C-alpha cells in the first residue's frame, strides 16, 4: 500500500460527533482514530469502575460506535481508540453488542490491556511529592502507564476491525496503524519519529483545523461552526499531507500546523514517547493547496526504556460558591463579599488546606487586574480544598449566606461540593509492562 489515510475522530472525551461521522461516511479512510483520554480522565474512569465493575470505559462509547460503525464497516475503515479507559474488555463487549444490534456480524473487536499497573507501583517515587506511591495508602485510585504500540499492532495483525485500548500515548494510536501497514522495523527511528509527528498533529482533532486557534480579528477562521476534523495521507517513509474534507469549515494552514506542532511539547528535539524519542526540530510545512499542508523532516532516536505512569488519588474535598453583583460599584461589593467569606471561614483553620477567592471578569485569570473598578458586572467565586466534606459544605453555605448577610444586590448564587481526584506521575521500566490482546468476533444471535 503506497499511502495510508488516517482521520481524527475525536481529540478529547467530550469532542463533537458530527465531524467523525462525516469522516466515516465520505473520508475514504483506512483508519478512524478516537483519542479520548486525558490524565484525569483515566483516573475518573478507574473511579467509575470501582463503583460499577462493568463500567469504567468512555461514557460516549455507545453513542460514537452506534454512529460510525455502519459507515466504517461499509467502507472498510478500521477504528482505533482509547475509549476503553479503565475497562477495555468491557468497552469491547459493549461495542460487540452494538455491532450485533446493527446487524454488523463478522466484525472483529480487540481489547488491548496491560496499561493498568496499580499492583506494581507502590515503590515508585512520585515526581510531584518525592514520596513513594505506597504513602498514599487507601487514597490511591489508579496507576496507568502510557503504553506503546505493541498491543495495538498485535490486534491489527490479528485482523481486528475495531481496536480498543486504555491509557496509551496519544500519538501511539496513529503510529500503530502505520507500523502495521508499512511493516516499519521497531528500530527504524526516523520513520517512527515521523509517525509520531503525524499522530501529534492529528491527536487533538479540530485544533489543527482552526479550533482553539481562532482569535477574531487576529487569526480569523472561516465557518468555525461547521469545523471539520483533519485527516492525513501518509506514505511509506512517514511523510504526510494534512487536509480536511471539502465542504467542512475551518482551515488548515502552516500557522495552524505550527501551533499544533508546539502544543504540549517541552523540547521539540526530544519528544519522549514509549517507542521512540521523536525529533521535530527539522520539521517543515509546505502549503500544496488550500487546506492541504505537506509535512516532512521529523526524525527520532531510541526510546528511553521507561514509561510515564499517571497516578490518581483522593486528595480531600472542594467546596465552592459563586454569586453575582452588577451595576454601580459592583467590583467593590464583590471584594467585600470575598472579605466576608474569608473572615467567616477563618475559624475552620487547618480544615482548609488552601483557599482562593476571585472576581470572574476582573482577576480570576490574571491577578494583575486587581483593583479595576470598570467592570459592569462581576461573578464572585470562593473555593477551598478541605480535609472533609463537612468543611467543604461550609464554604458553599457561607457564599449562599451572602444573600442577606452580605453586600447589596447579590444574586444567582450557586455552589457545590466534590471530592478531589488528584493526579501525580512517575516512571516505570517499559519491561515491567506487558500488553495483552483479547479478540471478540460478532456473530449473529440465534433465537
C-alpha positions as CSV (number, residue, x, y, z in Angstrom):
1,X,0.0,0.0,0.0
2,X,1.6,3.3,-1.1
3,X,-0.3,5.6,1.3
4,X,-2.5,5.2,4.4
5,X,-5.3,7.6,5.1
6,X,-6.0,8.2,8.8
7,X,-8.7,10.5,10.2
8,X,-9.1,12.0,13.6
9,X,-12.5,11.1,15.1
10,X,-12.0,12.8,18.5
11,X,-9.4,14.8,20.3
12,X,-10.8,14.5,23.8
13,X,-13.6,12.7,25.7
14,X,-16.3,15.3,25.1
15,X,-15.5,16.0,21.4
16,X,-18.2,16.6,18.8
17,X,-19.5,13.6,17.0
18,X,-20.6,15.2,13.6
19,X,-17.1,15.6,12.2
20,X,-16.2,12.0,12.9
21,X,-19.4,10.7,11.3
22,X,-18.6,12.9,8.2
23,X,-15.1,11.4,8.0
24,X,-16.5,7.8,8.4
25,X,-19.1,8.4,5.6
26,X,-17.1,10.2,3.0
27,X,-13.5,10.4,4.1
28,X,-12.2,7.3,2.2
29,X,-10.3,6.4,5.4
30,X,-8.2,3.4,6.1
31,X,-8.3,4.2,9.8
32,X,-10.5,6.4,12.0
33,X,-8.9,7.2,15.4
34,X,-10.7,8.4,18.5
35,X,-8.3,9.8,21.1
36,X,-10.4,10.4,24.2
37,X,-8.2,10.2,27.3
38,X,-6.6,12.8,29.4
39,X,-4.5,12.4,32.6
40,X,-7.6,13.0,34.9
41,X,-10.0,11.2,32.6
42,X,-8.4,7.8,33.2
43,X,-8.4,8.3,36.9
44,X,-12.1,9.2,36.8
45,X,-12.7,6.1,34.7
46,X,-11.0,4.0,37.3
47,X,-13.1,5.6,40.0
48,X,-16.3,4.8,38.0
49,X,-15.2,1.2,37.6
50,X,-14.8,0.9,41.4
51,X,-18.5,1.8,41.7
52,X,-19.5,-0.4,38.8
53,X,-17.1,-3.2,37.7
54,X,-18.9,-3.4,34.3
55,X,-18.2,0.3,33.7
56,X,-15.1,2.4,33.5
57,X,-15.0,2.9,29.8
58,X,-15.8,6.1,27.9
59,X,-19.4,7.3,28.6
60,X,-19.8,8.3,25.0
61,X,-18.6,5.0,23.5
62,X,-22.1,3.7,22.7
63,X,-23.1,6.9,21.0
64,X,-19.9,7.1,18.9
65,X,-19.9,3.5,17.9
66,X,-23.6,3.4,17.1
67,X,-23.0,6.4,14.8
68,X,-19.8,5.4,12.9
69,X,-19.8,1.6,12.9
70,X,-22.1,1.2,9.9
71,X,-20.2,3.6,7.7
72,X,-16.8,2.2,8.8
73,X,-17.9,-1.4,8.1
74,X,-19.3,-0.4,4.8
75,X,-16.2,1.5,3.7
76,X,-13.6,-0.9,5.1
77,X,-12.4,1.7,7.7
78,X,-10.8,0.3,10.8
79,X,-11.3,2.0,14.2
80,X,-8.6,2.6,16.8
81,X,-9.4,4.2,20.1
82,X,-8.5,4.5,23.7
83,X,-12.2,4.7,24.7
84,X,-11.6,1.6,26.8
85,X,-10.2,3.8,29.5
86,X,-10.2,1.7,32.7
87,X,-12.0,-1.2,31.1
88,X,-11.0,-2.1,27.6
89,X,-12.6,-5.5,27.9
90,X,-15.9,-4.0,28.9
91,X,-15.7,-1.5,26.1
92,X,-15.1,-4.3,23.6
93,X,-18.0,-6.3,24.8
94,X,-20.3,-3.2,24.6
95,X,-19.0,-2.5,21.1
96,X,-19.8,-6.1,20.1
97,X,-23.3,-5.8,21.5
98,X,-23.9,-2.6,19.5
99,X,-22.5,-4.1,16.3
100,X,-24.8,-7.1,16.8
101,X,-27.8,-4.9,17.2
102,X,-26.8,-3.1,14.0
103,X,-26.5,-6.4,12.1
104,X,-22.8,-6.0,11.6
105,X,-21.8,-9.6,12.0
106,X,-18.3,-10.8,11.2
107,X,-16.6,-7.7,12.8
108,X,-13.6,-8.5,15.0
109,X,-13.2,-6.3,18.0
110,X,-10.0,-6.3,20.1
111,X,-9.4,-5.2,23.7
112,X,-5.8,-4.2,24.4
113,X,-4.8,-4.4,28.1
114,X,-1.6,-4.0,30.1
115,X,-1.6,-0.3,30.9
116,X,-3.1,-0.8,34.4
117,X,0.0,-1.1,36.7
118,X,-1.7,-0.4,40.1
119,X,-0.5,-3.7,41.5
120,X,3.2,-2.9,41.0
121,X,3.5,0.8,41.5
122,X,3.9,1.0,45.3
123,X,7.7,1.5,45.5
124,X,7.9,4.1,42.7
125,X,8.6,7.7,43.6
126,X,6.0,10.4,42.6
127,X,7.6,13.3,40.7
128,X,5.4,15.9,42.4
129,X,5.9,14.9,46.1
130,X,9.2,12.9,46.1
131,X,7.4,10.2,48.2
132,X,6.7,6.6,47.2
133,X,3.3,5.8,45.9
134,X,2.7,3.5,48.8
135,X,2.5,6.5,51.1
136,X,-0.9,7.2,49.5
137,X,-2.4,4.1,51.2
138,X,-6.1,3.6,50.6
139,X,-6.2,7.1,48.9
140,X,-4.7,5.5,45.8
141,X,-7.2,5.0,43.0
142,X,-5.4,4.3,39.8
143,X,-2.0,3.9,38.1
144,X,-1.9,3.6,34.3
145,X,1.2,3.5,32.1
146,X,1.4,5.3,28.8
147,X,2.0,2.2,26.7
148,X,3.3,2.0,23.2
149,X,2.3,0.2,20.0
150,X,2.9,-3.4,20.8
151,X,-0.7,-4.5,21.8
152,X,-2.3,-2.3,19.1
153,X,-0.1,-3.7,16.3
154,X,-0.8,-7.3,17.5
155,X,-4.5,-6.6,17.5
156,X,-4.4,-5.2,13.9
157,X,-2.2,-8.1,12.8
158,X,-4.9,-10.5,14.2
159,X,-7.4,-8.8,11.9
160,X,-9.3,-6.6,14.3
161,X,-11.7,-4.1,12.7
162,X,-12.0,-2.2,16.0
163,X,-9.1,-1.9,18.4
164,X,-9.9,-0.6,21.9
165,X,-7.2,0.2,24.4
166,X,-6.8,2.1,27.7
167,X,-4.0,4.5,28.5
168,X,-1.7,4.6,25.5
169,X,0.4,7.6,24.5
170,X,-1.8,9.8,22.3
171,X,0.4,9.6,19.1
172,X,0.6,5.8,19.6
173,X,-3.0,5.4,18.4
174,X,-1.9,6.8,15.0
175,X,1.6,5.3,14.9
176,X,0.4,1.7,15.4
177,X,-1.6,1.6,12.1
178,X,1.4,2.9,10.2
179,X,3.8,0.3,11.7
180,X,1.3,-2.4,10.9
181,X,0.5,-1.4,7.3
182,X,4.1,-0.4,6.3
183,X,5.9,-3.0,8.3
184,X,8.3,-0.5,9.9
185,X,11.1,-2.0,12.0
186,X,10.9,-1.3,15.7
187,X,14.4,0.3,15.4
188,X,13.6,2.4,12.3
189,X,13.9,5.5,14.5
190,X,13.4,8.0,11.6
191,X,10.2,6.6,10.4
192,X,8.9,6.0,13.9
193,X,9.6,9.7,14.7
194,X,7.7,10.7,11.6
195,X,4.8,8.5,12.6
196,X,4.7,10.1,16.0
197,X,4.6,13.5,14.3
198,X,1.6,12.5,12.2
199,X,-0.1,11.3,15.4
200,X,0.8,14.5,17.3
201,X,-0.6,16.7,14.5
202,X,-3.9,14.7,14.4
203,X,-4.5,13.8,18.0
204,X,-6.3,17.0,19.0
205,X,-8.6,16.8,16.0
206,X,-10.1,20.3,15.3
207,X,-7.2,22.1,16.9
208,X,-5.3,21.8,13.6
209,X,-8.3,22.8,11.5
210,X,-8.9,26.1,13.3
211,X,-10.5,25.2,16.6
212,X,-8.6,26.5,19.7
213,X,-6.6,28.6,17.1
214,X,-9.4,31.1,16.3
215,X,-8.9,34.7,17.6
216,X,-11.3,37.1,15.9
217,X,-9.5,40.0,14.1
218,X,-6.2,38.4,14.7
219,X,-6.5,34.8,13.5
220,X,-9.8,34.5,11.7
221,X,-11.1,31.1,10.9
222,X,-13.9,30.6,8.3
223,X,-17.1,28.7,9.1
224,X,-15.9,27.6,12.5
225,X,-19.4,26.4,13.4
226,X,-19.0,23.6,10.9
227,X,-15.3,22.9,11.5
228,X,-14.1,19.6,10.2
229,X,-11.7,17.2,11.6
230,X,-8.3,16.5,9.9
231,X,-7.1,13.6,8.0
232,X,-3.6,12.6,6.8
233,X,-2.4,10.8,3.8
234,X,0.9,9.1,4.9
235,X,3.4,7.4,2.7
236,X,5.7,4.5,3.5
237,X,8.5,6.9,4.6
238,X,6.2,8.6,7.1
239,X,5.8,11.8,5.2
240,X,2.3,13.1,5.2
241,X,-0.2,15.6,3.8
242,X,-2.7,17.0,6.3
243,X,-6.1,18.1,4.9
244,X,-9.8,18.1,5.7
245,X,-13.0,17.2,3.8
246,X,-14.3,19.6,1.2
247,X,-17.4,21.4,2.4
248,X,-16.3,21.5,6.1
249,X,-15.5,24.6,8.0
250,X,-12.2,25.7,9.5
251,X,-8.9,25.9,7.8
252,X,-5.5,24.1,7.7
253,X,-2.6,26.4,7.2
254,X,1.1,26.5,8.1
255,X,0.1,28.5,11.2
256,X,-2.4,26.0,12.5
257,X,0.1,23.2,11.9
258,X,2.9,25.0,13.6
259,X,0.7,25.8,16.7
260,X,-0.3,22.2,16.9
261,X,3.3,21.0,16.4
262,X,4.4,23.0,19.5
263,X,1.3,22.1,21.6
264,X,2.3,20.4,24.9
265,X,5.8,19.9,23.6
266,X,8.6,20.7,26.1
267,X,11.6,20.1,23.8
268,X,10.8,19.7,20.1
269,X,14.1,17.9,19.6
270,X,13.3,15.3,22.3
271,X,9.6,14.4,22.4
272,X,9.7,11.3,24.7
273,X,7.4,8.5,23.5
274,X,7.1,4.8,24.5
275,X,8.5,3.6,21.2
276,X,10.9,6.4,20.1
277,X,12.2,9.8,21.1
278,X,10.8,11.9,18.3
279,X,12.8,14.9,17.0
280,X,10.6,17.6,15.5
281,X,13.4,20.2,15.2
282,X,13.7,19.8,11.5
283,X,10.0,19.7,10.6
284,X,8.9,21.6,7.5
285,X,5.4,22.5,6.5
286,X,4.5,23.4,2.9
287,X,1.2,24.6,1.6
288,X,0.5,22.5,-1.5
289,X,-3.1,23.7,-2.0
290,X,-5.7,25.5,0.1
291,X,-6.3,23.4,3.3
292,X,-3.6,20.9,2.3
293,X,-0.2,21.0,4.1
294,X,2.6,18.7,3.3
295,X,4.8,17.8,6.4
296,X,8.2,16.2,6.5
297,X,11.5,16.4,8.3
298,X,10.9,14.6,11.6
299,X,13.3,12.0,12.9
300,X,13.9,10.0,16.0
301,X,16.2,8.1,18.3
302,X,15.9,5.1,20.7
303,X,13.2,5.2,23.4
304,X,14.3,5.8,27.0
305,X,13.1,2.3,28.2
306,X,10.8,3.9,30.7
307,X,7.1,4.7,30.6
308,X,5.2,7.6,32.2
309,X,2.6,6.5,34.7
310,X,-0.4,8.6,35.6
311,X,-1.4,8.1,39.2
312,X,-4.8,9.1,40.5
313,X,-5.5,9.5,44.3
314,X,-8.1,11.1,46.6
315,X,-6.9,14.4,48.0
316,X,-9.7,15.9,50.1
317,X,-12.8,17.8,49.1
318,X,-13.5,21.1,47.3
319,X,-16.3,23.4,48.4
320,X,-17.2,26.2,46.1
321,X,-19.8,29.0,45.9
322,X,-20.5,31.8,43.4
323,X,-22.7,34.9,43.5
324,X,-23.1,37.8,41.0
325,X,-23.0,41.6,41.6
326,X,-23.9,44.1,38.8
327,X,-24.1,47.8,38.3
328,X,-22.6,50.7,40.1
329,X,-19.7,49.8,42.5
330,X,-20.1,46.1,41.7
331,X,-16.4,45.4,42.0
332,X,-16.2,46.9,45.4
333,X,-19.2,44.9,46.5
334,X,-17.6,41.8,45.1
335,X,-14.4,42.5,47.0
336,X,-16.4,43.0,50.2
337,X,-18.1,39.6,49.6
338,X,-14.7,37.9,49.3
339,X,-13.5,39.5,52.6
340,X,-16.7,38.4,54.4
341,X,-16.4,34.8,53.3
342,X,-12.7,34.7,54.1
343,X,-13.4,36.0,57.6
344,X,-16.3,33.7,58.3
345,X,-14.2,30.6,57.3
346,X,-11.2,31.6,59.4
347,X,-12.4,29.5,62.4
348,X,-12.0,26.4,60.3
349,X,-8.2,26.8,60.4
350,X,-6.4,23.6,59.4
351,X,-9.6,22.2,58.0
352,X,-8.9,24.2,54.9
353,X,-5.8,23.1,53.0
354,X,-5.9,26.0,50.6
355,X,-8.5,28.6,49.6
356,X,-9.0,31.1,46.8
357,X,-11.4,34.0,46.2
358,X,-11.7,35.9,42.9
359,X,-13.9,38.1,40.8
360,X,-14.6,36.4,37.5
361,X,-14.1,39.0,34.8
362,X,-11.7,41.1,36.9
363,X,-9.0,38.8,38.4
364,X,-9.9,35.2,38.1
365,X,-7.3,34.5,35.4
366,X,-5.0,37.5,35.6
367,X,-4.5,38.7,39.1
368,X,-2.7,41.8,37.8
369,X,-6.1,43.2,37.1
370,X,-7.0,43.5,40.8
371,X,-8.1,47.0,41.6
372,X,-10.1,47.6,38.4
373,X,-13.3,49.4,39.0
374,X,-14.8,49.5,35.5
375,X,-16.5,46.1,35.1
376,X,-20.3,46.3,34.6
377,X,-20.8,43.1,36.5
378,X,-18.7,40.5,38.4
379,X,-19.1,36.9,39.4
380,X,-17.6,36.3,42.9
381,X,-16.2,32.8,43.3
382,X,-14.8,31.4,46.5
383,X,-13.4,27.9,46.7
384,X,-11.3,25.9,49.2
385,X,-9.8,22.4,49.3
386,X,-10.8,20.9,52.6
387,X,-10.0,17.9,54.8
388,X,-13.6,16.9,55.0
389,X,-16.9,17.1,53.1
390,X,-18.4,18.9,56.1
391,X,-15.8,21.7,55.8
392,X,-16.4,21.9,52.1
393,X,-20.1,22.3,52.6
394,X,-19.4,25.2,55.0
395,X,-17.7,27.0,52.1
396,X,-20.7,26.7,49.9
397,X,-23.0,27.7,52.7
398,X,-21.1,30.9,53.5
399,X,-21.3,32.1,49.9
400,X,-25.0,31.4,49.8
401,X,-25.4,33.2,53.1
402,X,-24.3,36.4,51.4
403,X,-27.8,36.9,50.0
404,X,-28.9,38.5,53.3
405,X,-25.6,38.8,55.3
406,X,-23.5,40.4,52.5
407,X,-23.3,43.4,50.2
408,X,-26.3,44.8,48.4
409,X,-27.6,43.3,45.2
410,X,-26.2,39.8,45.2
411,X,-27.9,37.3,43.0
412,X,-27.7,33.9,41.2
413,X,-25.8,32.1,43.9
414,X,-24.7,28.6,43.1
415,X,-22.4,26.1,44.8
416,X,-21.2,22.6,45.1
417,X,-19.1,20.1,47.0
418,X,-16.9,17.4,45.3
419,X,-14.2,15.0,46.2
420,X,-10.8,15.8,44.8
421,X,-9.3,13.3,42.5
422,X,-5.7,14.4,42.1
423,X,-3.1,13.4,39.6
424,X,0.6,12.7,40.0
425,X,3.1,10.9,37.8
426,X,6.1,8.6,38.0
427,X,8.1,6.4,35.7
428,X,8.1,2.6,35.4
429,X,10.5,0.4,33.3
430,X,8.9,-0.5,30.0
431,X,10.0,-4.1,30.6
432,X,7.6,-4.2,33.6
433,X,4.6,-3.7,31.3
434,X,3.2,-6.4,29.1
435,X,0.4,-5.8,26.6
436,X,-2.4,-8.3,26.2
437,X,-4.9,-8.7,23.4
438,X,-8.4,-10.3,23.5
439,X,-10.3,-10.7,20.3
440,X,-14.1,-10.9,20.0
441,X,-16.0,-11.7,16.8
442,X,-19.5,-10.5,16.3
443,X,-21.8,-13.4,15.5
444,X,-25.5,-13.4,14.6
445,X,-27.7,-14.1,17.6
446,X,-29.7,-17.3,17.3
447,X,-33.2,-17.1,18.6
